[in-house]
């Protein structure tokens, strides 16, 4: 059986963060930053497994360059993160 026929009928759904009127321009840096902050604030309140927190995580991962996320995660671990979380 070919790999193509193994995946027949499998639906893959790709999503990104929904439109946010606070971020009208094509530069999504502030949108990325906000979703990252919202995710960590949510985790602090509700825990990492909460569905709303997972939604924010998917959104920041689709918007933010992973290099930024790795840098911010490292800053959070070192206590030097400039954000409110």
PDB file of N, CA, C and O in Angstrom:
ATOM      1  N   UNK A   1       0.850  -1.176   0.000  1.00  0.00           N
ATOM      2  CA  UNK A   1       0.000   0.000   0.000  1.00  0.00           C
ATOM      3  C   UNK A   1       0.896   1.240   0.000  1.00  0.00           C
ATOM      4  O   UNK A   1       1.854   1.308   0.770  1.00  0.00           O
ATOM      5  N   UNK A   2       0.602   2.191  -0.832  1.00  0.00           N
ATOM      6  CA  UNK A   2       1.436   3.387  -0.918  1.00  0.00           C
ATOM      7  C   UNK A   2       1.115   4.341   0.232  1.00  0.00           C
ATOM      8  O   UNK A   2       0.052   4.277   0.850  1.00  0.00           O
ATOM      9  N   UNK A   3       2.074   5.222   0.492  1.00  0.00           N
ATOM     10  CA  UNK A   3       1.890   6.211   1.571  1.00  0.00           C
ATOM     11  C   UNK A   3       0.728   7.139   1.245  1.00  0.00           C
ATOM     12  O   UNK A   3      -0.007   7.565   2.136  1.00  0.00           O
ATOM     13  N   UNK A   4       0.567   7.448  -0.033  1.00  0.00           N
ATOM     14  CA  UNK A   4      -0.510   8.337  -0.455  1.00  0.00           C
ATOM     15  C   UNK A   4      -1.875   7.761  -0.104  1.00  0.00           C
ATOM     16  O   UNK A   4      -2.751   8.488   0.364  1.00  0.00           O
ATOM     17  N   UNK A   5      -2.066   6.474  -0.322  1.00  0.00           N
ATOM     18  CA  UNK A   5      -3.356   5.874  -0.028  1.00  0.00           C
ATOM     19  C   UNK A   5      -3.569   5.683   1.473  1.00  0.00           C
ATOM     20  O   UNK A   5      -4.709   5.607   1.932  1.00  0.00           O
ATOM     21  N   UNK A   6      -2.472   5.603   2.245  1.00  0.00           N
ATOM     22  CA  UNK A   6      -2.591   5.513   3.702  1.00  0.00           C
ATOM     23  C   UNK A   6      -3.185   6.786   4.292  1.00  0.00           C
ATOM     24  O   UNK A   6      -3.901   6.736   5.291  1.00  0.00           O
ATOM     25  N   UNK A   7      -2.889   7.922   3.675  1.00  0.00           N
ATOM     26  CA  UNK A   7      -3.343   9.217   4.195  1.00  0.00           C
ATOM     27  C   UNK A   7      -4.632   9.689   3.540  1.00  0.00           C
ATOM     28  O   UNK A   7      -5.103  10.792   3.818  1.00  0.00           O
ATOM     29  N   UNK A   8      -5.197   8.874   2.684  1.00  0.00           N
ATOM     30  CA  UNK A   8      -6.416   9.256   1.999  1.00  0.00           C
ATOM     31  C   UNK A   8      -7.552   9.450   2.998  1.00  0.00           C
ATOM     32  O   UNK A   8      -7.784   8.610   3.867  1.00  0.00           O
ATOM     33  N   UNK A   9      -8.236  10.543   2.862  1.00  0.00           N
ATOM     34  CA  UNK A   9      -9.365  10.821   3.742  1.00  0.00           C
ATOM     35  C   UNK A   9      -8.978  11.496   5.048  1.00  0.00           C
ATOM     36  O   UNK A   9      -9.856  11.838   5.840  1.00  0.00           O
ATOM     37  N   UNK A  10      -7.680  11.699   5.298  1.00  0.00           N
ATOM     38  CA  UNK A  10      -7.234  12.362   6.518  1.00  0.00           C
ATOM     39  C   UNK A  10      -7.269  13.867   6.270  1.00  0.00           C
ATOM     40  O   UNK A  10      -6.648  14.363   5.331  1.00  0.00           O
ATOM     41  N   UNK A  11      -7.985  14.572   7.101  1.00  0.00           N
ATOM     42  CA  UNK A  11      -8.099  16.020   6.956  1.00  0.00           C
ATOM     43  C   UNK A  11      -7.120  16.690   7.900  1.00  0.00           C
ATOM     44  O   UNK A  11      -7.101  16.407   9.098  1.00  0.00           O
ATOM     45  N   UNK A  12      -6.317  17.570   7.355  1.00  0.00           N
ATOM     46  CA  UNK A  12      -5.366  18.330   8.152  1.00  0.00           C
ATOM     47  C   UNK A  12      -5.848  19.762   8.198  1.00  0.00           C
ATOM     48  O   UNK A  12      -6.097  20.377   7.162  1.00  0.00           O
ATOM     49  N   UNK A  13      -5.980  20.294   9.411  1.00  0.00           N
ATOM     50  CA  UNK A  13      -6.491  21.645   9.588  1.00  0.00           C
ATOM     51  C   UNK A  13      -5.351  22.539  10.074  1.00  0.00           C
ATOM     52  O   UNK A  13      -4.806  22.329  11.158  1.00  0.00           O
ATOM     53  N   UNK A  14      -4.999  23.526   9.273  1.00  0.00           N
ATOM     54  CA  UNK A  14      -3.964  24.482   9.642  1.00  0.00           C
ATOM     55  C   UNK A  14      -4.629  25.774  10.078  1.00  0.00           C
ATOM     56  O   UNK A  14      -5.497  26.301   9.383  1.00  0.00           O
ATOM     57  N   UNK A  15      -4.218  26.282  11.231  1.00  0.00           N
ATOM     58  CA  UNK A  15      -4.811  27.506  11.757  1.00  0.00           C
ATOM     59  C   UNK A  15      -3.722  28.438  12.247  1.00  0.00           C
ATOM     60  O   UNK A  15      -2.619  28.007  12.583  1.00  0.00           O
ATOM     61  N   UNK A  16      -4.041  29.695  12.284  1.00  0.00           N
ATOM     62  CA  UNK A  16      -3.190  30.691  12.916  1.00  0.00           C
ATOM     63  C   UNK A  16      -4.090  31.558  13.791  1.00  0.00           C
ATOM     64  O   UNK A  16      -5.297  31.329  13.872  1.00  0.00           O
ATOM     65  N   UNK A  17      -3.511  32.527  14.428  1.00  0.00           N
ATOM     66  CA  UNK A  17      -4.293  33.399  15.301  1.00  0.00           C
ATOM     67  C   UNK A  17      -5.334  34.142  14.477  1.00  0.00           C
ATOM     68  O   UNK A  17      -5.071  34.518  13.335  1.00  0.00           O
ATOM     69  N   UNK A  18      -6.510  34.354  15.048  1.00  0.00           N
ATOM     70  CA  UNK A  18      -7.550  35.083  14.312  1.00  0.00           C
ATOM     71  C   UNK A  18      -7.197  36.564  14.204  1.00  0.00           C
ATOM     72  O   UNK A  18      -6.317  37.056  14.909  1.00  0.00           O
ATOM     73  N   UNK A  19      -7.887  37.257  13.324  1.00  0.00           N
ATOM     74  CA  UNK A  19      -7.683  38.701  13.167  1.00  0.00           C
ATOM     75  C   UNK A  19      -7.911  39.404  14.498  1.00  0.00           C
ATOM     76  O   UNK A  19      -8.863  39.106  15.220  1.00  0.00           O
ATOM     77  N   UNK A  20      -7.033  40.329  14.806  1.00  0.00           N
ATOM     78  CA  UNK A  20      -7.159  41.127  16.019  1.00  0.00           C
ATOM     79  C   UNK A  20      -7.084  42.587  15.603  1.00  0.00           C
ATOM     80  O   UNK A  20      -6.041  43.030  15.122  1.00  0.00           O
ATOM     81  N   UNK A  21      -8.172  43.357  15.776  1.00  0.00           N
ATOM     82  CA  UNK A  21      -8.192  44.743  15.304  1.00  0.00           C
ATOM     83  C   UNK A  21      -7.157  45.645  15.973  1.00  0.00           C
ATOM     84  O   UNK A  21      -6.913  46.754  15.499  1.00  0.00           O
ATOM     85  N   UNK A  22      -6.551  45.191  17.056  1.00  0.00           N
ATOM     86  CA  UNK A  22      -5.494  45.995  17.689  1.00  0.00           C
ATOM     87  C   UNK A  22      -4.232  46.019  16.840  1.00  0.00           C
ATOM     88  O   UNK A  22      -3.378  46.887  17.022  1.00  0.00           O
ATOM     89  N   UNK A  23      -4.106  45.062  15.904  1.00  0.00           N
ATOM     90  CA  UNK A  23      -2.897  44.913  15.110  1.00  0.00           C
ATOM     91  C   UNK A  23      -3.254  44.993  13.630  1.00  0.00           C
ATOM     92  O   UNK A  23      -3.398  43.965  12.969  1.00  0.00           O
ATOM     93  N   UNK A  24      -3.398  46.215  13.108  1.00  0.00           N
ATOM     94  CA  UNK A  24      -3.880  46.437  11.749  1.00  0.00           C
ATOM     95  C   UNK A  24      -2.806  46.285  10.677  1.00  0.00           C
ATOM     96  O   UNK A  24      -3.138  45.999   9.526  1.00  0.00           O
ATOM     97  N   UNK A  25      -1.554  46.462  11.010  1.00  0.00           N
ATOM     98  CA  UNK A  25      -0.499  46.452   9.997  1.00  0.00           C
ATOM     99  C   UNK A  25      -0.026  45.031   9.703  1.00  0.00           C
ATOM    100  O   UNK A  25      -0.380  44.084  10.406  1.00  0.00           O
ATOM    101  N   UNK A  26       0.768  44.903   8.669  1.00  0.00           N
ATOM    102  CA  UNK A  26       1.303  43.582   8.330  1.00  0.00           C
ATOM    103  C   UNK A  26       2.411  43.152   9.276  1.00  0.00           C
ATOM    104  O   UNK A  26       2.703  41.961   9.374  1.00  0.00           O
ATOM    105  N   UNK A  27       3.036  44.095   9.978  1.00  0.00           N
ATOM    106  CA  UNK A  27       4.059  43.749  10.953  1.00  0.00           C
ATOM    107  C   UNK A  27       3.355  43.156  12.184  1.00  0.00           C
ATOM    108  O   UNK A  27       2.618  43.855  12.879  1.00  0.00           O
ATOM    109  N   UNK A  28       3.582  41.899  12.439  1.00  0.00           N
ATOM    110  CA  UNK A  28       2.861  41.201  13.503  1.00  0.00           C
ATOM    111  C   UNK A  28       3.679  41.055  14.792  1.00  0.00           C
ATOM    112  O   UNK A  28       3.335  40.237  15.646  1.00  0.00           O
ATOM    113  N   UNK A  29       4.750  41.830  14.944  1.00  0.00           N
ATOM    114  CA  UNK A  29       5.610  41.707  16.126  1.00  0.00           C
ATOM    115  C   UNK A  29       4.844  41.957  17.425  1.00  0.00           C
ATOM    116  O   UNK A  29       4.989  41.200  18.385  1.00  0.00           O
ATOM    117  N   UNK A  30       4.031  43.012  17.460  1.00  0.00           N
ATOM    118  CA  UNK A  30       3.262  43.304  18.685  1.00  0.00           C
ATOM    119  C   UNK A  30       2.212  42.225  18.934  1.00  0.00           C
ATOM    120  O   UNK A  30       1.950  41.857  20.079  1.00  0.00           O
ATOM    121  N   UNK A  31       1.619  41.726  17.865  1.00  0.00           N
ATOM    122  CA  UNK A  31       0.631  40.651  17.992  1.00  0.00           C
ATOM    123  C   UNK A  31       1.305  39.412  18.585  1.00  0.00           C
ATOM    124  O   UNK A  31       0.773  38.784  19.501  1.00  0.00           O
ATOM    125  N   UNK A  32       2.466  39.072  18.060  1.00  0.00           N
ATOM    126  CA  UNK A  32       3.246  37.939  18.572  1.00  0.00           C
ATOM    127  C   UNK A  32       3.534  38.125  20.064  1.00  0.00           C
ATOM    128  O   UNK A  32       3.277  37.232  20.871  1.00  0.00           O
ATOM    129  N   UNK A  33       4.071  39.292  20.419  1.00  0.00           N
ATOM    130  CA  UNK A  33       4.422  39.606  21.812  1.00  0.00           C
ATOM    131  C   UNK A  33       3.207  39.475  22.724  1.00  0.00           C
ATOM    132  O   UNK A  33       3.294  38.881  23.799  1.00  0.00           O
ATOM    133  N   UNK A  34       2.080  40.026  22.298  1.00  0.00           N
ATOM    134  CA  UNK A  34       0.863  39.985  23.114  1.00  0.00           C
ATOM    135  C   UNK A  34       0.385  38.560  23.350  1.00  0.00           C
ATOM    136  O   UNK A  34       0.007  38.209  24.467  1.00  0.00           O
ATOM    137  N   UNK A  35       0.400  37.740  22.314  1.00  0.00           N
ATOM    138  CA  UNK A  35      -0.048  36.349  22.459  1.00  0.00           C
ATOM    139  C   UNK A  35       0.889  35.559  23.368  1.00  0.00           C
ATOM    140  O   UNK A  35       0.440  34.714  24.142  1.00  0.00           O
ATOM    141  N   UNK A  36       2.195  35.834  23.275  1.00  0.00           N
ATOM    142  CA  UNK A  36       3.165  35.170  24.154  1.00  0.00           C
ATOM    143  C   UNK A  36       2.889  35.540  25.610  1.00  0.00           C
ATOM    144  O   UNK A  36       2.881  34.673  26.484  1.00  0.00           O
ATOM    145  N   UNK A  37       2.664  36.822  25.865  1.00  0.00           N
ATOM    146  CA  UNK A  37       2.364  37.307  27.218  1.00  0.00           C
ATOM    147  C   UNK A  37       1.040  36.721  27.706  1.00  0.00           C
ATOM    148  O   UNK A  37       0.944  36.274  28.849  1.00  0.00           O
ATOM    149  N   UNK A  38       0.023  36.720  26.848  1.00  0.00           N
ATOM    150  CA  UNK A  38      -1.284  36.183  27.225  1.00  0.00           C
ATOM    151  C   UNK A  38      -1.188  34.699  27.573  1.00  0.00           C
ATOM    152  O   UNK A  38      -1.833  34.239  28.515  1.00  0.00           O
ATOM    153  N   UNK A  39      -0.390  33.956  26.823  1.00  0.00           N
ATOM    154  CA  UNK A  39      -0.219  32.527  27.125  1.00  0.00           C
ATOM    155  C   UNK A  39       0.366  32.345  28.524  1.00  0.00           C
ATOM    156  O   UNK A  39      -0.164  31.569  29.320  1.00  0.00           O
ATOM    157  N   UNK A  40       1.435  33.039  28.824  1.00  0.00           N
ATOM    158  CA  UNK A  40       2.088  32.831  30.125  1.00  0.00           C
ATOM    159  C   UNK A  40       1.241  33.358  31.287  1.00  0.00           C
ATOM    160  O   UNK A  40       1.289  32.804  32.386  1.00  0.00           O
ATOM    161  N   UNK A  41       0.476  34.409  31.057  1.00  0.00           N
ATOM    162  CA  UNK A  41      -0.455  34.889  32.092  1.00  0.00           C
ATOM    163  C   UNK A  41      -1.546  33.850  32.331  1.00  0.00           C
ATOM    164  O   UNK A  41      -1.942  33.607  33.472  1.00  0.00           O
ATOM    165  N   UNK A  42      -2.028  33.242  31.256  1.00  0.00           N
ATOM    166  CA  UNK A  42      -3.064  32.209  31.358  1.00  0.00           C
ATOM    167  C   UNK A  42      -2.541  30.996  32.130  1.00  0.00           C
ATOM    168  O   UNK A  42      -3.218  30.469  33.013  1.00  0.00           O
ATOM    169  N   UNK A  43      -1.326  30.562  31.782  1.00  0.00           N
ATOM    170  CA  UNK A  43      -0.726  29.406  32.460  1.00  0.00           C
ATOM    171  C   UNK A  43      -0.575  29.689  33.950  1.00  0.00           C
ATOM    172  O   UNK A  43      -0.809  28.809  34.779  1.00  0.00           O
ATOM    173  N   UNK A  44      -0.190  30.895  34.287  1.00  0.00           N
ATOM    174  CA  UNK A  44      -0.025  31.272  35.696  1.00  0.00           C
ATOM    175  C   UNK A  44      -1.352  31.170  36.446  1.00  0.00           C
ATOM    176  O   UNK A  44      -1.381  30.770  37.610  1.00  0.00           O
ATOM    177  N   UNK A  45      -2.457  31.535  35.773  1.00  0.00           N
ATOM    178  CA  UNK A  45      -3.776  31.516  36.401  1.00  0.00           C
ATOM    179  C   UNK A  45      -4.451  30.147  36.350  1.00  0.00           C
ATOM    180  O   UNK A  45      -5.023  29.694  37.341  1.00  0.00           O
ATOM    181  N   UNK A  46      -4.381  29.486  35.184  1.00  0.00           N
ATOM    182  CA  UNK A  46      -5.206  28.302  34.958  1.00  0.00           C
ATOM    183  C   UNK A  46      -4.434  27.001  34.786  1.00  0.00           C
ATOM    184  O   UNK A  46      -5.020  25.921  34.860  1.00  0.00           O
ATOM    185  N   UNK A  47      -3.142  27.091  34.561  1.00  0.00           N
ATOM    186  CA  UNK A  47      -2.353  25.888  34.340  1.00  0.00           C
ATOM    187  C   UNK A  47      -2.136  25.620  32.857  1.00  0.00           C
ATOM    188  O   UNK A  47      -2.939  26.019  32.013  1.00  0.00           O
ATOM    189  N   UNK A  48      -1.055  24.950  32.561  1.00  0.00           N
ATOM    190  CA  UNK A  48      -0.620  24.733  31.182  1.00  0.00           C
ATOM    191  C   UNK A  48      -1.600  23.920  30.343  1.00  0.00           C
ATOM    192  O   UNK A  48      -1.666  24.103  29.128  1.00  0.00           O
ATOM    193  N   UNK A  49      -2.352  23.039  30.962  1.00  0.00           N
ATOM    194  CA  UNK A  49      -3.251  22.149  30.213  1.00  0.00           C
ATOM    195  C   UNK A  49      -4.607  22.774  29.878  1.00  0.00           C
ATOM    196  O   UNK A  49      -5.395  22.170  29.151  1.00  0.00           O
ATOM    197  N   UNK A  50      -4.890  23.965  30.392  1.00  0.00           N
ATOM    198  CA  UNK A  50      -6.160  24.620  30.122  1.00  0.00           C
ATOM    199  C   UNK A  50      -6.323  24.865  28.621  1.00  0.00           C
ATOM    200  O   UNK A  50      -5.372  25.271  27.953  1.00  0.00           O
ATOM    201  N   UNK A  51      -7.512  24.622  28.093  1.00  0.00           N
ATOM    202  CA  UNK A  51      -7.734  24.740  26.647  1.00  0.00           C
ATOM    203  C   UNK A  51      -7.534  26.172  26.152  1.00  0.00           C
ATOM    204  O   UNK A  51      -7.038  26.377  25.044  1.00  0.00           O
ATOM    205  N   UNK A  52      -7.911  27.159  26.953  1.00  0.00           N
ATOM    206  CA  UNK A  52      -7.703  28.551  26.540  1.00  0.00           C
ATOM    207  C   UNK A  52      -6.208  28.860  26.452  1.00  0.00           C
ATOM    208  O   UNK A  52      -5.767  29.550  25.533  1.00  0.00           O
ATOM    209  N   UNK A  53      -5.437  28.353  27.399  1.00  0.00           N
ATOM    210  CA  UNK A  53      -3.992  28.570  27.375  1.00  0.00           C
ATOM    211  C   UNK A  53      -3.369  27.892  26.154  1.00  0.00           C
ATOM    212  O   UNK A  53      -2.474  28.448  25.517  1.00  0.00           O
ATOM    213  N   UNK A  54      -3.843  26.704  25.839  1.00  0.00           N
ATOM    214  CA  UNK A  54      -3.333  25.998  24.667  1.00  0.00           C
ATOM    215  C   UNK A  54      -3.634  26.771  23.384  1.00  0.00           C
ATOM    216  O   UNK A  54      -2.845  26.742  22.439  1.00  0.00           O
ATOM    217  N   UNK A  55      -4.762  27.455  23.352  1.00  0.00           N
ATOM    218  CA  UNK A  55      -5.128  28.291  22.205  1.00  0.00           C
ATOM    219  C   UNK A  55      -4.109  29.415  22.050  1.00  0.00           C
ATOM    220  O   UNK A  55      -3.629  29.659  20.943  1.00  0.00           O
ATOM    221  N   UNK A  56      -3.770  30.106  23.146  1.00  0.00           N
ATOM    222  CA  UNK A  56      -2.777  31.175  23.085  1.00  0.00           C
ATOM    223  C   UNK A  56      -1.415  30.630  22.659  1.00  0.00           C
ATOM    224  O   UNK A  56      -0.685  31.285  21.914  1.00  0.00           O
ATOM    225  N   UNK A  57      -1.079  29.448  23.125  1.00  0.00           N
ATOM    226  CA  UNK A  57       0.198  28.842  22.754  1.00  0.00           C
ATOM    227  C   UNK A  57       0.254  28.570  21.247  1.00  0.00           C
ATOM    228  O   UNK A  57       1.252  28.879  20.597  1.00  0.00           O
ATOM    229  N   UNK A  58      -0.811  27.995  20.696  1.00  0.00           N
ATOM    230  CA  UNK A  58      -0.856  27.753  19.247  1.00  0.00           C
ATOM    231  C   UNK A  58      -0.705  29.060  18.482  1.00  0.00           C
ATOM    232  O   UNK A  58      -0.003  29.121  17.472  1.00  0.00           O
ATOM    233  N   UNK A  59      -1.365  30.102  18.967  1.00  0.00           N
ATOM    234  CA  UNK A  59      -1.327  31.387  18.287  1.00  0.00           C
ATOM    235  C   UNK A  59       0.064  31.997  18.327  1.00  0.00           C
ATOM    236  O   UNK A  59       0.562  32.442  17.293  1.00  0.00           O
ATOM    237  N   UNK A  60       0.714  32.032  19.504  1.00  0.00           N
ATOM    238  CA  UNK A  60       2.032  32.660  19.525  1.00  0.00           C
ATOM    239  C   UNK A  60       3.033  31.829  18.734  1.00  0.00           C
ATOM    240  O   UNK A  60       3.947  32.378  18.119  1.00  0.00           O
ATOM    241  N   UNK A  61       2.867  30.518  18.746  1.00  0.00           N
ATOM    242  CA  UNK A  61       3.783  29.683  17.955  1.00  0.00           C
ATOM    243  C   UNK A  61       3.583  29.881  16.455  1.00  0.00           C
ATOM    244  O   UNK A  61       4.524  29.690  15.685  1.00  0.00           O
ATOM    245  N   UNK A  62       2.394  30.256  16.027  1.00  0.00           N
ATOM    246  CA  UNK A  62       2.170  30.495  14.602  1.00  0.00           C
ATOM    247  C   UNK A  62       2.597  31.904  14.194  1.00  0.00           C
ATOM    248  O   UNK A  62       2.862  32.146  13.016  1.00  0.00           O
ATOM    249  N   UNK A  63       2.668  32.834  15.141  1.00  0.00           N
ATOM    250  CA  UNK A  63       3.006  34.226  14.836  1.00  0.00           C
ATOM    251  C   UNK A  63       4.476  34.567  15.062  1.00  0.00           C
ATOM    252  O   UNK A  63       5.047  35.366  14.320  1.00  0.00           O
ATOM    253  N   UNK A  64       5.086  33.976  16.069  1.00  0.00           N
ATOM    254  CA  UNK A  64       6.417  34.401  16.512  1.00  0.00           C
ATOM    255  C   UNK A  64       7.534  33.566  15.893  1.00  0.00           C
ATOM    256  O   UNK A  64       7.413  32.347  15.780  1.00  0.00           O
ATOM    257  N   UNK A  65       8.622  34.227  15.492  1.00  0.00           N
ATOM    258  CA  UNK A  65       9.804  33.469  15.094  1.00  0.00           C
ATOM    259  C   UNK A  65      10.304  32.663  16.304  1.00  0.00           C
ATOM    260  O   UNK A  65      10.369  33.188  17.416  1.00  0.00           O
ATOM    261  N   UNK A  66      10.648  31.416  16.090  1.00  0.00           N
ATOM    262  CA  UNK A  66      11.053  30.553  17.212  1.00  0.00           C
ATOM    263  C   UNK A  66      12.306  31.084  17.909  1.00  0.00           C
ATOM    264  O   UNK A  66      12.491  30.843  19.102  1.00  0.00           O
ATOM    265  N   UNK A  67      13.154  31.789  17.197  1.00  0.00           N
ATOM    266  CA  UNK A  67      14.335  32.390  17.813  1.00  0.00           C
ATOM    267  C   UNK A  67      13.933  33.379  18.908  1.00  0.00           C
ATOM    268  O   UNK A  67      14.566  33.440  19.962  1.00  0.00           O
ATOM    269  N   UNK A  68      12.877  34.152  18.648  1.00  0.00           N
ATOM    270  CA  UNK A  68      12.384  35.085  19.667  1.00  0.00           C
ATOM    271  C   UNK A  68      11.861  34.330  20.872  1.00  0.00           C
ATOM    272  O   UNK A  68      12.168  34.673  22.014  1.00  0.00           O
ATOM    273  N   UNK A  69      11.064  33.294  20.612  1.00  0.00           N
ATOM    274  CA  UNK A  69      10.465  32.514  21.701  1.00  0.00           C
ATOM    275  C   UNK A  69      11.555  31.877  22.550  1.00  0.00           C
ATOM    276  O   UNK A  69      11.483  31.913  23.778  1.00  0.00           O
ATOM    277  N   UNK A  70      12.559  31.295  21.912  1.00  0.00           N
ATOM    278  CA  UNK A  70      13.661  30.679  22.662  1.00  0.00           C
ATOM    279  C   UNK A  70      14.379  31.726  23.517  1.00  0.00           C
ATOM    280  O   UNK A  70      14.734  31.457  24.665  1.00  0.00           O
ATOM    281  N   UNK A  71      14.591  32.911  22.959  1.00  0.00           N
ATOM    282  CA  UNK A  71      15.242  33.989  23.699  1.00  0.00           C
ATOM    283  C   UNK A  71      14.392  34.423  24.893  1.00  0.00           C
ATOM    284  O   UNK A  71      14.905  34.591  25.999  1.00  0.00           O
ATOM    285  N   UNK A  72      13.091  34.603  24.662  1.00  0.00           N
ATOM    286  CA  UNK A  72      12.194  35.009  25.754  1.00  0.00           C
ATOM    287  C   UNK A  72      12.108  33.929  26.831  1.00  0.00           C
ATOM    288  O   UNK A  72      12.095  34.241  28.022  1.00  0.00           O
ATOM    289  N   UNK A  73      12.049  32.664  26.419  1.00  0.00           N
ATOM    290  CA  UNK A  73      12.008  31.560  27.387  1.00  0.00           C
ATOM    291  C   UNK A  73      13.272  31.552  28.248  1.00  0.00           C
ATOM    292  O   UNK A  73      13.216  31.327  29.457  1.00  0.00           O
ATOM    293  N   UNK A  74      14.410  31.800  27.602  1.00  0.00           N
ATOM    294  CA  UNK A  74      15.677  31.850  28.338  1.00  0.00           C
ATOM    295  C   UNK A  74      15.688  33.030  29.311  1.00  0.00           C
ATOM    296  O   UNK A  74      16.142  32.897  30.448  1.00  0.00           O
ATOM    297  N   UNK A  75      15.191  34.176  28.864  1.00  0.00           N
ATOM    298  CA  UNK A  75      15.112  35.349  29.739  1.00  0.00           C
ATOM    299  C   UNK A  75      14.185  35.092  30.924  1.00  0.00           C
ATOM    300  O   UNK A  75      14.484  35.499  32.047  1.00  0.00           O
ATOM    301  N   UNK A  76      13.066  34.420  30.679  1.00  0.00           N
ATOM    302  CA  UNK A  76      12.143  34.095  31.768  1.00  0.00           C
ATOM    303  C   UNK A  76      12.831  33.191  32.791  1.00  0.00           C
ATOM    304  O   UNK A  76      12.686  33.378  33.999  1.00  0.00           O
ATOM    305  N   UNK A  77      13.586  32.203  32.286  1.00  0.00           N
ATOM    306  CA  UNK A  77      14.284  31.268  33.172  1.00  0.00           C
ATOM    307  C   UNK A  77      15.357  31.982  33.992  1.00  0.00           C
ATOM    308  O   UNK A  77      15.624  31.603  35.132  1.00  0.00           O
ATOM    309  N   UNK A  78      15.977  33.023  33.409  1.00  0.00           N
ATOM    310  CA  UNK A  78      17.038  33.757  34.098  1.00  0.00           C
ATOM    311  C   UNK A  78      16.527  34.928  34.924  1.00  0.00           C
ATOM    312  O   UNK A  78      17.303  35.588  35.615  1.00  0.00           O
ATOM    313  N   UNK A  79      15.214  35.190  34.856  1.00  0.00           N
ATOM    314  CA  UNK A  79      14.639  36.304  35.603  1.00  0.00           C
ATOM    315  C   UNK A  79      14.908  37.655  34.974  1.00  0.00           C
ATOM    316  O   UNK A  79      14.794  38.677  35.651  1.00  0.00           O
ATOM    317  N   UNK A  80      15.266  37.690  33.682  1.00  0.00           N
ATOM    318  CA  UNK A  80      15.567  38.955  33.018  1.00  0.00           C
ATOM    319  C   UNK A  80      14.561  39.317  31.936  1.00  0.00           C
ATOM    320  O   UNK A  80      14.806  40.223  31.140  1.00  0.00           O
ATOM    321  N   UNK A  81      13.429  38.617  31.901  1.00  0.00           N
ATOM    322  CA  UNK A  81      12.407  38.864  30.878  1.00  0.00           C
ATOM    323  C   UNK A  81      11.810  40.245  31.096  1.00  0.00           C
ATOM    324  O   UNK A  81      11.405  40.569  32.212  1.00  0.00           O
ATOM    325  N   UNK A  82      11.745  41.076  30.038  1.00  0.00           N
ATOM    326  CA  UNK A  82      11.259  42.446  30.210  1.00  0.00           C
ATOM    327  C   UNK A  82       9.738  42.585  30.292  1.00  0.00           C
ATOM    328  O   UNK A  82       9.232  43.676  30.557  1.00  0.00           O
ATOM    329  N   UNK A  83       9.016  41.512  30.072  1.00  0.00           N
ATOM    330  CA  UNK A  83       7.549  41.573  30.072  1.00  0.00           C
ATOM    331  C   UNK A  83       6.955  41.414  31.453  1.00  0.00           C
ATOM    332  O   UNK A  83       7.678  41.204  32.427  1.00  0.00           O
ATOM    333  N   UNK A  84       5.634  41.513  31.539  1.00  0.00           N
ATOM    334  CA  UNK A  84       4.930  41.469  32.820  1.00  0.00           C
ATOM    335  C   UNK A  84       4.764  40.079  33.432  1.00  0.00           C
ATOM    336  O   UNK A  84       4.278  39.965  34.557  1.00  0.00           O
ATOM    337  N   UNK A  85       5.148  39.041  32.735  1.00  0.00           N
ATOM    338  CA  UNK A  85       4.914  37.688  33.262  1.00  0.00           C
ATOM    339  C   UNK A  85       6.056  37.276  34.161  1.00  0.00           C
ATOM    340  O   UNK A  85       6.048  36.171  34.702  1.00  0.00           O
TER     341      UNK A  85
END
